[in-house]
């Protein structure tokens, strides 16, 4: 994660409480976005996360770098299986 995002913002700039938490939330928020996409469709999922007033930078990166973050999640076996997909 540090190779992709060598610098991450503080919470006042759309990150999480600290650097480690921001890296963690990039993955956690990606999982949230993926679940919303499955439930609501990609467009509505984007609308939901873009409307949040917390972790703005993180959600922006989740949308912008969606495929790259998905690759990391899959590579490390973190993706939640969906048998209905």
C-alpha positions, 0 to 999 in steps of 0.5 A: 500500500505504501508503494501505491500511496507513499503519502496519505492525508490526515483525517482533517484532509479526508484520511483516517485518524493516522497513517496506518488507519488510512492504509487500513481504511483504503481496503475496508472502504474498498470492501464496503464499496464492493458490497454496495456495488453488488447490492445497489449497482456501481452507479448508486454505490458511487453516489452513496460513497461520494455523498459521505462526509467522512474519509473523503480522500479514501473514498475518492481513491477507492473509486479512482483506483478500484481495480488496483485495490481489488487486485490487492484484496484478491491477492491477499485473500481478503475479498468476501465471497458472494455466491449470488454473483 
